[in-house]
Amino acid sequence: MRIGKLLSLILIGLLTISCVNKPAKQEEATTKGVHPEWVYNATIYEVNTRQYTPEGTFNAFANHLPRLQELGVDILWFMPIQTIGEKDRKGSLGSYYSIKNYTEVNSEFGTLDDFKEVVETAQSMGMKVILDWVANHTSRDAVWVDEHPDWYVRDSLGDLNVMYDWTDIAQLDYTITEMRSEMIKSMMFWVEETGIDGFRCDVAGELPTDFWEVAKDSLLAINNDLFFLAEAEKPELNESAFDAYYAWDFHHKMNSVAQGKEPVDSLRASLNRMLNNFPNHAIPMYFTSNHDENSWNGTEFERMGDAVKTLAALTYVLPGMPLIYSGQEAGLDKRLEFFEKDLIDFTDKEDFTGFYKKLNSLKKQHPALQSQERDGSMSEIANNHPQKVWSFKRTKGESEVVAVFNLSKDSLNVTLEEDLKGVNYDSMHDSTDVDITGEVTLQPWEYKILYR
């Protein structure tokens, strides 16, 4: 076992012992968690630079930073910003994920100094910045192809290997020690040169876990406050290499419930699988859309219909971290082109901005909604429509959030089988006092989030 991993396990053990002997509030104030301090109540926002503004540049995006700060997002995840390969390029502009040079900025977006300025400005406004990292493959004309042809997986004819239908990429060979070292050096470059706060790692499960462990140790030696998100749902990655992971299964179940294909039990089961299979500190990232879902599987409106806001709200009150994709805060209702310019329309016709602003505020203000390791306990509140209604409570100390979701197209009279009589809550939507007693009528896809 590596020394860094052993020390981490010892630290976790010591923290666990200390938690037994300290009150919750004192523990939060005096102990360092497994994750960076800024992670526990954070919302992540995915930035699609190309489609964000007519210019499609870092400088143009920077004009949106005050708006995003006011929206209440905490982590800006930039899709890859490096140069894109030309050989077998898809479309006229190519895929962000077909990288030609890991340490060179795509001139389509601006310069390295432009990106550094965006990072510095965002950080000065209280936001963190993470960079999408594509370690599994490069473009087919990447600088490494010429300089180190032995660093790549080859097919039976000796040609560069292609994965899936990604005909514009070349798969890297992780049995090559020198390549691993150079990959880590490239990641270190961005931390040292731009001061970013971490990485979202593309198809992380395709790479050996021990690579990510070594990479993380190397990067933490530069900045011990970095955040790592795996585009994977593979428990071993979150033992020591990653802070958070994609809640892919839960996302698919949300789509199925919205389409009437599965009952609410499928969501309960999916959540239980995550909580049981992953380490206790691993943070699931929930989403109703992202760049892949939007472009290839449809907008959230296509997949979720009338349940769009309901399921987005659900992602904020479950144990984990919510994601907003570029334009979702304005109700983006079109599939964005992936390999061409396709401008996001930020005209907000249904006040999605206000909706997400309230959710971000809710998550920050209530300790019960913090992410794993600091999260409030979750207990289900039984009701008389368990196949259509999900009702539960999150509790941490004096902080309590009650959520009741009608996840069906039916109007329902819901009776909660827990005595909440005489307990006054505030409602997220109208800030009025609410006394939950007797029967609650919920319209199709209606939900109530109450707190005290």
C-alpha positions in Angstrom: 0.0 0.0 0.0 1.3 3.5 -0.9 2.3 5.7 2.1 0.0 8.5 1.0 -3.0 6.1 0.9 -2.1 4.6 4.3 -1.8 8.0 5.9 -5.2 8.9 4.3 -6.8 5.8 5.9 -5.2 6.6 9.2 -6.6 10.2 9.0 -10.1 8.9 8.2 -9.9 6.6 11.1 -8.8 9.3 13.5 -11.6 11.6 12.2 -14.1 8.8 12.8 -12.9 8.3 16.4 -13.1 12.1 17.0 -16.6 12.3 15.7 -17.8 9.9 18.4 -16.5 12.2 21.1 -17.3 15.7 19.8 -20.6 17.5 19.2 -21.5 18.0 15.5 -20.9 21.7 15.5 -17.5 21.4 17.2 -16.5 18.6 14.8 -17.3 20.8 11.8 -15.3 23.6 13.1 -12.2 21.7 14.2 -11.6 18.8 11.9 -10.5 18.7 8.3 -12.6 16.6 6.0 -11.6 14.2 3.2 -12.7 16.7 0.6 -11.8 20.4 0.2 -13.8 22.6 2.6 -15.5 24.3 -0.3 -17.0 21.1 -1.7 -19.6 20.2 0.9 -22.4 22.5 -0.1 -21.3 23.3 -3.7 -23.1 23.3 -7.0 -21.1 22.5 -10.1 -21.7 24.3 -13.4 -20.5 23.0 -16.7 -19.1 25.6 -19.1 -19.4 24.9 -22.9 -17.1 27.8 -24.0 -17.7 27.3 -27.8 -21.4 27.7 -27.5 -21.6 30.1 -24.6 -21.3 33.4 -26.5 -21.2 34.6 -30.1 -17.5 35.0 -29.8 -17.0 31.6 -28.1 -14.0 32.9 -26.2 -12.8 33.0 -22.6 -12.9 36.8 -22.6 -16.5 36.8 -23.7 -17.5 34.2 -21.2 -15.9 36.3 -18.4 -18.8 38.8 -18.8 -21.1 36.1 -17.5 -19.2 35.6 -14.2 -21.2 38.1 -12.2 -24.4 36.5 -13.4 -23.1 33.0 -12.4 -22.0 34.4 -9.0 -25.5 35.8 -8.4 -27.0 32.4 -9.5 -25.1 30.8 -6.7 -22.9 28.3 -8.5 -19.6 27.4 -6.8 -17.5 25.3 -9.2 -17.0 26.1 -12.9 -16.1 23.0 -14.9 -14.7 24.0 -18.3 -15.0 21.4 -21.0 -11.5 20.7 -22.6 -9.8 23.9 -23.7 -6.7 22.4 -25.5 -6.0 22.3 -29.2 -8.2 19.9 -31.3 -6.8 17.5 -33.8 -7.4 17.9 -37.5 -6.9 14.3 -38.8 -10.3 12.6 -39.1 -11.8 15.6 -37.3 -15.6 15.4 -36.8 -17.4 18.4 -38.2 -15.7 21.7 -39.1 -14.6 22.5 -35.5 -14.0 19.1 -34.1 -14.5 17.5 -30.7 -13.2 19.1 -27.5 -12.3 15.5 -26.5 -9.8 15.0 -29.4 -6.8 16.7 -28.0 -3.7 17.5 -30.1 -1.5 19.0 -27.4 -2.2 18.8 -23.7 -0.4 22.0 -22.8 -1.6 24.2 -25.6 -4.8 26.3 -25.6 -7.2 26.1 -28.5 -6.9 29.5 -30.2 -10.7 29.3 -30.9 -11.2 30.2 -27.3 -8.3 32.6 -26.8 -4.9 32.4 -25.1 -3.4 30.9 -22.0 -3.3 34.3 -20.4 -7.0 34.8 -21.3 -7.8 31.5 -19.4 -5.6 32.5 -16.5 -7.5 35.7 -16.2 -10.9 33.9 -16.2 -9.6 31.6 -13.4 -8.3 34.5 -11.3 -11.5 36.5 -11.8 -13.8 33.6 -10.9 -11.7 32.7 -7.9 -11.8 36.4 -6.7 -15.6 36.1 -6.9 -15.7 33.0 -4.7 -16.0 30.4 -7.4 -13.6 27.5 -8.1 -12.5 26.3 -11.5 -11.9 22.7 -12.7 -10.7 21.6 -16.1 -12.0 18.6 -18.1 -9.1 16.2 -18.5 -9.0 13.6 -21.3 -6.4 11.1 -20.3 -7.7 8.1 -22.1 -6.9 9.2 -25.7 -5.5 12.0 -27.9 -6.3 13.1 -31.4 -4.9 10.9 -34.2 -2.4 13.6 -35.1 -1.4 14.6 -31.6 2.2 15.6 -30.9 2.7 12.4 -29.0 1.8 10.3 -32.1 4.9 11.5 -33.8 7.2 11.9 -30.8 6.2 8.7 -29.0 4.4 6.3 -31.3 5.0 3.5 -28.8 2.7 5.2 -26.3 -0.4 4.1 -28.1 -2.6 1.0 -28.3 -2.4 -0.5 -31.8 -4.7 -2.9 -33.6 -3.7 -6.1 -35.3 -2.5 -4.2 -38.3 -0.4 -1.9 -36.2 -2.7 1.1 -36.7 -3.8 3.5 -33.9 -6.7 1.9 -32.0 -10.2 3.4 -32.2 -12.7 3.0 -29.3 -16.4 2.8 -29.9 -17.3 5.2 -32.7 -14.7 7.8 -31.7 -13.0 7.7 -35.0 -11.1 10.9 -34.3 -9.1 9.6 -31.4 -6.1 7.4 -30.6 -6.1 5.3 -27.4 -3.2 5.7 -25.1 -1.4 2.6 -23.6 -1.3 2.7 -19.8 1.3 -0.1 -19.6 3.9 2.5 -20.7 5.4 4.1 -17.6 6.9 7.0 -19.5 3.6 8.0 -20.9 1.9 8.0 -17.5 4.6 10.3 -16.1 4.2 12.7 -19.0 0.4 12.7 -18.6 0.8 13.6 -14.9 3.3 16.4 -15.9 0.7 17.8 -18.3 -1.9 17.9 -15.5 0.6 19.6 -13.2 1.2 22.2 -15.9 -2.4 23.5 -15.6 -2.3 23.6 -11.8 1.0 25.4 -11.7 0.4 27.8 -14.6 -3.3 28.7 -14.2 -4.1 27.9 -10.6 -7.1 25.7 -11.3 -8.8 24.0 -8.4 -9.1 20.4 -9.8 -10.2 18.2 -12.7 -13.2 16.5 -14.1 -11.7 13.3 -15.6 -13.1 12.0 -18.8 -14.0 8.2 -19.0 -12.0 7.8 -15.8 -13.1 4.1 -15.5 -11.2 3.2 -18.7 -7.9 3.9 -17.0 -6.1 1.9 -14.3 -7.1 3.1 -10.8 -3.4 3.2 -9.7 -2.7 5.8 -12.4 -5.3 8.1 -10.9 -3.9 7.5 -7.4 -0.4 8.5 -8.4 -1.7 11.4 -10.4 -3.7 12.7 -7.4 -0.7 12.4 -5.0 1.5 14.3 -7.4 -1.1 17.1 -7.9 -1.8 17.4 -4.2 1.9 18.0 -3.6 1.4 21.2 -5.6 -2.0 22.2 -4.1 -3.6 20.1 -1.4 -7.0 21.7 -1.9 -7.8 20.2 -5.3 -11.1 18.5 -6.2 -11.4 15.4 -8.5 -14.6 14.4 -10.3 -14.7 11.0 -12.2 -16.8 10.6 -15.2 -17.4 7.0 -14.0 -19.6 5.0 -11.6 -16.8 2.7 -10.4 -16.5 2.5 -6.6 -12.8 1.7 -6.4 -12.0 5.0 -8.0 -13.5 6.8 -5.0 -11.6 4.9 -2.4 -8.7 7.4 -2.6 -8.4 8.9 -6.1 -11.6 10.9 -6.6 -13.9 13.0 -4.5 -17.0 12.6 -6.7 -18.5 10.5 -9.4 -21.3 10.5 -12.0 -24.6 9.2 -10.7 -25.3 7.7 -14.2 -27.7 5.0 -13.0 -29.8 7.4 -11.0 -29.9 9.7 -14.0 -31.3 7.0 -16.2 -33.9 6.1 -13.6 -35.0 9.7 -13.4 -35.6 9.6 -17.2 -37.6 6.3 -16.9 -39.7 7.6 -14.0 -40.4 10.9 -15.9 -41.5 8.8 -18.9 -43.8 6.5 -16.8 -41.7 3.5 -17.5 -40.6 2.8 -13.9 -42.1 3.6 -10.4 -40.4 5.6 -7.7 -39.0 2.4 -6.2 -36.4 2.4 -9.0 -35.1 5.7 -7.7 -35.0 4.4 -4.1 -33.2 1.3 -5.2 -30.6 3.2 -7.3 -29.8 5.6 -4.4 -29.4 2.6 -2.0 -27.1 0.9 -4.5 -24.9 4.0 -4.6 -24.8 4.5 -0.8 -24.1 0.8 -0.2 -21.5 0.2 -2.9 -19.5 3.4 -2.7 -17.2 4.5 0.1 -19.1 6.6 2.7 -17.2 9.8 1.6 -17.8 9.4 -2.1 -20.0 12.2 -3.5 -22.5 11.3 -6.3 -23.0 14.1 -8.8 -26.6 14.3 -9.9 -27.7 15.8 -13.2 -30.7 16.2 -15.5 -28.5 17.2 -18.4 -24.8 17.6 -19.4 -23.0 18.0 -22.7 -23.4 14.3 -23.7 -27.0 14.0 -22.7 -28.0 17.3 -24.4 -26.3 16.6 -27.7 -26.8 12.9 -28.1 -29.8 11.9 -26.0 -31.9 15.0 -26.0 -32.7 18.0 -23.9 -34.1 17.5 -20.4 -37.5 18.6 -21.9 -37.4 15.8 -24.4 -36.4 13.2 -21.9 -38.3 14.4 -18.8 -41.2 16.5 -20.1 -43.3 18.1 -17.3 -41.0 16.6 -14.7 -38.0 18.8 -15.6 -38.1 21.2 -12.6 -39.3 18.5 -10.2 -36.3 16.2 -10.9 -33.9 19.1 -10.9 -35.1 20.0 -7.4 -34.7 16.4 -6.4 -31.0 16.5 -7.2 -30.5 19.2 -4.7 -32.1 17.5 -1.7 -30.5 14.1 -2.0 -27.1 13.3 -0.5 -24.6 14.5 -3.1 -23.8 17.4 -5.5 -26.0 18.9 -8.2 -24.9 19.9 -11.7 -26.2 22.7 -14.0 -25.2 22.5 -17.7 -24.6 25.7 -19.7 -28.0 27.2 -20.5 -30.1 25.1 -18.1 -30.5 28.1 -15.9 -32.3 29.8 -18.8 -34.4 26.7 -19.7 -32.3 25.8 -22.8 -34.6 23.6 -24.9 -32.5 22.6 -27.9 -29.8 20.0 -28.6 -26.5 21.8 -29.1 -24.3 20.8 -32.0 -21.2 19.1 -30.8 -18.7 19.7 -33.6 -20.1 23.0 -34.9 -20.9 26.5 -33.6 -24.3 26.5 -32.1 -25.1 29.5 -29.8 -26.9 29.0 -26.5 -30.0 31.1 -26.1 -30.1 32.6 -22.6 -33.6 34.1 -23.0 -35.3 32.8 -19.8 -39.0 32.5 -20.5 -40.0 30.5 -17.4 -37.7 31.9 -14.7 -35.4 29.0 -14.5 -32.8 31.5 -13.2 -34.9 32.2 -10.2 -35.6 28.5 -9.8 -32.0 27.5 -9.7 -31.1 30.5 -7.5 -33.5 29.3 -4.9 -32.1 25.8 -5.0 -28.5 27.0 -4.7 -29.4 29.1 -1.8 -31.3 26.3 -0.1 -28.3 23.9 -0.3 -25.9 26.5 1.1 -28.2 27.6 4.0 -29.0 24.2 5.4 -26.3 21.9 6.8 -28.7 18.9 6.4 -28.1 19.1 2.6 -24.3 19.0 2.7 -22.5 16.3 0.6 -21.1 13.0 1.9 -19.0 12.9 5.0 -20.8 16.0 6.3 -24.2 15.1 5.0 -27.4 15.0 7.1 -29.0 11.7 7.7 -31.7 10.7 5.3 -34.9 8.9 6.5 -37.9 8.1 4.4 -41.3 9.2 5.5 -43.9 6.6 4.6 -46.9 7.7 2.6 -50.0 6.2 1.1 -48.7 6.4 -2.6 -45.2 4.9 -2.3 -45.0 4.0 -6.0 -45.7 7.6 -7.0 -44.6 9.7 -4.1 -41.1 9.9 -2.6 -41.2 11.6 0.8 -38.1 11.8 3.1 -36.3 13.9 5.7 -32.7 15.1 5.9 -31.5 16.0 9.4 -28.2 17.3 10.8 -28.3 18.8 14.3 -31.0 21.4 14.4 -31.1 21.6 10.6 -34.0 19.7 9.0 -35.3 19.5 5.5 -38.5 17.7 4.5 -39.1 16.8 0.9 -42.3 15.4 -0.7 -42.2 14.7 -4.4 -45.2 13.6 -6.6 -43.2 11.8 -9.3 -46.2 11.0 -11.4 -48.6 12.5 -13.9 -51.5 12.1 -11.5 -53.1 14.4 -9.0 -52.8 12.8 -5.5 -54.1 13.2 -2.0 -51.0 12.3 0.0 -51.0 11.3 3.6 -47.6 11.2 5.4 -47.4 8.4 7.9 -45.3 10.4 10.4 -46.6 12.8 13.0 -45.4 16.2 12.0 -48.3 18.0 13.6 -47.4 21.2 15.4 -44.0 21.4 13.7 -43.7 24.6 11.7 -41.6 24.7 8.6 -40.8 27.3 6.0 -41.5 26.6 2.3 -38.7 27.0 -0.2 -41.0 28.6 -2.8 -42.9 31.2 -0.8 -41.1 31.4 2.5 -44.4 31.0 4.4 -44.9 28.9 7.5 -46.3 25.5 6.8 -47.8 23.0 9.3 -47.8 19.6 7.7 -50.9 17.9 9.1 -53.4 15.4 7.6 -53.7 15.1 3.8 -51.6 17.1 1.3 -52.9 17.5 -2.3 -50.2 17.4 -4.9 -50.7 18.2 -8.6 -48.9 16.1 -11.3 -45.1 16.5 -10.7 -45.7 18.9 -7.8 -43.3 18.8 -4.9 -42.8 20.5 -1.6 -39.5 21.3 0.1 -39.8 22.5 3.7 -37.2 23.4 6.2 -36.5 24.5 9.7 
